[in-house]
Amino acid sequence: MLLVGLTGSIGMGKSTVAEMFRKLGIPVYDADAEIHKLYAKGGAGVEPIREAFPEAVTDDAVDRAALSKLVVGNQAEIKRLESVIHPLLSEGRQAFFDRSAAEGHLLVVLDIPLIFETGGEDRVHKIAVVSAPAHVQKERVLARPGMTEEKFNAILDHQVDDAIKRERADFVIDTHCTEEETFEQVKELVSRLKDA
């Protein structure tokens, strides 16, 4: 089974591109969605996070905003959070692989925003980076509810620069175009990967 890591900095259109892979019948493992499940009431991440960051848990669920305030901009706290969450994510990822293999899929996509930042590129065969010019990215992100320039810059500081991601990628999907044009790029990529 060919594992394709899909990544891209905040505001580049990665979620839209992941949805395009799904439309083409390619299973997509969404690391962010898995984190949401872990953080939800009854999720496997609630108790370990309560232990590490007690003030981030409210009503038996992880309060993402409270957790974000505790870790964003603090490398040591981010590492501590990752040491709690990454083992739990590994279990979910393995279940995804098993299910995809059982269904006969030869190609799967792992939507992992911080693949380079966490050394995850060694666990996939190919990497596709979703990218757009910096001014487009900034415009998209600052249009999000509750987003500030300060928050945006703090997030960027924690992410590998887009130019470096593009350099290190096997494929770059440009989203500074119409959705139809982006979808054409994704279709072409899928057909290249299936023929490889």
C-alpha positions as CSV (number, residue, x, y, z in Angstrom):
1,M,0.0,0.0,0.0
2,L,1.4,3.4,-1.0
3,L,1.3,6.0,1.8
4,V,1.1,9.6,0.7
5,G,1.6,12.3,3.3
6,L,-0.5,15.3,2.6
7,T,0.6,18.5,4.3
8,G,0.6,22.3,4.0
9,S,0.8,25.3,6.3
10,I,-2.3,26.9,7.8
11,G,-4.6,28.5,5.2
12,M,-3.1,26.7,2.2
13,G,-6.3,24.7,1.4
14,K,-5.2,21.2,2.6
15,S,-8.6,20.3,4.0
16,T,-10.2,21.1,0.6
17,V,-7.6,19.0,-1.2
18,A,-8.1,16.1,1.3
19,E,-11.8,16.1,0.4
20,M,-10.9,15.9,-3.3
21,F,-8.9,12.7,-2.6
22,R,-11.9,11.3,-0.9
23,K,-14.2,12.2,-3.8
24,L,-11.8,10.1,-6.0
25,G,-12.3,7.1,-3.6
26,I,-8.9,7.4,-1.9
27,P,-9.1,6.8,1.9
28,V,-7.8,9.8,3.9
29,Y,-6.6,9.6,7.4
30,D,-7.2,13.0,9.0
31,A,-4.9,13.6,12.0
32,D,-6.9,16.7,13.0
33,A,-10.2,14.8,13.0
34,E,-8.6,12.1,15.1
35,I,-7.4,14.6,17.6
36,H,-11.0,16.0,17.8
37,K,-12.2,12.5,18.6
38,L,-9.5,12.1,21.3
39,Y,-10.4,15.4,22.9
40,A,-14.2,14.9,22.9
41,K,-16.1,13.7,25.9
42,G,-15.3,10.0,26.3
43,G,-12.3,10.3,24.0
44,A,-9.1,8.4,24.8
45,G,-7.1,11.6,25.2
46,V,-9.2,13.3,27.9
47,E,-7.7,11.6,31.0
48,P,-4.1,11.8,29.9
49,I,-4.5,15.5,29.1
50,R,-6.3,16.1,32.4
51,E,-3.2,14.6,34.0
52,A,-0.8,16.7,32.1
53,F,-2.8,19.9,31.7
54,P,-5.7,19.8,34.3
55,E,-6.9,23.3,33.5
56,A,-7.5,22.3,29.8
57,V,-10.3,19.8,30.7
58,T,-13.8,21.1,31.2
59,D,-17.0,18.9,31.5
60,D,-14.9,15.7,30.8
61,A,-13.7,17.1,27.4
62,V,-10.6,18.9,26.3
63,D,-11.2,22.6,25.9
64,R,-9.0,23.3,22.8
65,A,-8.9,27.0,23.3
66,A,-7.7,26.6,26.9
67,L,-5.2,24.0,25.8
68,S,-4.0,26.3,23.0
69,K,-3.4,29.1,25.5
70,L,-1.3,26.7,27.6
71,V,1.0,25.4,24.8
72,V,1.1,27.8,21.8
73,G,4.5,29.6,21.8
74,N,5.9,27.3,24.5
75,Q,8.1,24.6,22.9
76,A,8.5,22.6,26.1
77,E,4.7,22.4,26.6
78,I,4.1,21.6,23.0
79,K,6.5,18.7,23.3
80,R,4.8,17.5,26.5
81,L,1.4,17.6,24.7
82,E,2.8,15.7,21.7
83,S,4.2,13.0,24.1
84,V,0.6,12.4,25.3
85,I,-1.2,12.6,22.0
86,H,1.2,11.0,19.5
87,P,1.0,7.4,20.9
88,L,-2.8,7.6,20.8
89,L,-2.7,8.8,17.2
90,S,-0.5,5.9,16.3
91,E,-3.1,3.4,17.4
92,G,-5.8,5.1,15.3
93,R,-3.5,5.3,12.3
94,Q,-2.8,1.6,12.5
95,A,-6.5,0.8,12.6
96,F,-7.0,3.0,9.4
97,F,-4.2,1.1,7.6
98,D,-5.7,-2.3,8.6
99,R,-9.2,-1.2,7.4
100,S,-7.9,0.2,4.1
101,A,-5.8,-2.9,3.4
102,A,-8.8,-5.1,4.1
103,E,-10.9,-3.1,1.6
104,G,-8.2,-3.6,-1.0
105,H,-6.9,0.0,-1.3
106,L,-3.4,0.3,-2.8
107,L,-3.1,4.0,-2.1
108,V,-4.0,6.0,1.0
109,V,-3.5,9.6,2.0
110,L,-2.4,10.7,5.5
111,D,-3.5,14.3,6.1
112,I,-0.9,15.3,8.6
113,P,-0.4,19.1,9.0
114,L,2.9,18.9,10.9
115,I,4.5,16.0,9.0
116,F,7.8,17.7,8.6
117,E,7.8,19.2,12.1
118,T,7.3,15.8,13.8
119,G,9.6,13.8,11.6
120,G,6.6,12.0,10.0
121,E,8.1,12.1,6.5
122,D,10.0,8.9,7.2
123,R,6.7,7.1,7.7
124,V,5.3,7.7,4.3
125,H,6.4,6.9,0.7
126,K,5.6,10.2,-1.0
127,I,4.7,13.7,0.2
128,A,2.3,16.2,-1.4
129,V,2.4,19.8,-0.2
130,V,-0.6,22.1,-0.6
131,S,0.6,25.6,-1.2
132,A,-0.4,29.1,-2.2
133,P,1.4,32.5,-2.1
134,A,2.0,34.0,1.3
135,H,-0.4,37.0,0.8
136,V,-3.2,34.6,-0.2
137,Q,-2.5,32.4,2.9
138,K,-2.6,35.4,5.2
139,E,-5.8,36.7,3.7
140,R,-7.5,33.2,4.1
141,V,-6.3,32.7,7.7
142,L,-7.2,36.2,9.0
143,A,-10.7,35.8,7.6
144,R,-11.3,32.9,10.1
145,P,-13.4,33.7,13.1
146,G,-11.3,34.6,16.2
147,M,-8.0,34.6,14.3
148,T,-5.6,37.5,14.9
149,E,-2.4,38.4,13.3
150,E,-0.6,37.5,16.5
151,K,-2.1,34.0,16.6
152,F,-1.4,33.5,12.9
153,N,2.3,34.4,13.4
154,A,2.5,32.1,16.5
155,I,1.2,29.2,14.4
156,L,3.6,30.0,11.5
157,D,6.5,30.1,14.0
158,H,5.7,26.4,14.8
159,Q,5.5,25.3,11.2
160,V,8.2,24.6,8.7
161,D,8.3,27.5,6.1
162,D,6.2,26.9,3.0
163,A,9.3,27.3,0.7
164,I,11.1,24.5,2.6
165,K,8.0,22.3,2.4
166,R,7.8,22.8,-1.3
167,E,11.5,21.9,-1.7
168,R,11.1,18.7,0.4
169,A,7.9,17.6,-1.3
170,D,7.6,15.0,-4.0
171,F,4.5,16.9,-5.3
172,V,3.2,20.4,-4.9
173,I,-0.5,21.1,-5.3
174,D,-1.1,24.8,-6.0
175,T,-4.4,26.2,-4.6
176,H,-4.0,29.7,-5.9
177,C,-6.4,28.9,-8.7
178,T,-10.1,27.8,-9.1
179,E,-11.3,24.7,-7.2
180,E,-11.8,23.0,-10.5
181,E,-8.1,23.6,-11.4
182,T,-7.0,22.3,-8.1
183,F,-9.2,19.2,-8.5
184,E,-7.5,18.6,-11.9
185,Q,-4.1,18.6,-10.2
186,V,-5.3,16.1,-7.6
187,K,-6.8,13.8,-10.3
188,E,-3.5,13.9,-12.3
189,L,-1.6,13.1,-9.1
190,V,-3.8,10.2,-8.3
191,S,-3.4,8.7,-11.7
192,R,0.4,9.2,-11.6
193,L,0.6,7.5,-8.2
194,K,-1.6,4.6,-9.3
195,D,0.6,4.1,-12.4
196,A,3.8,4.2,-10.4
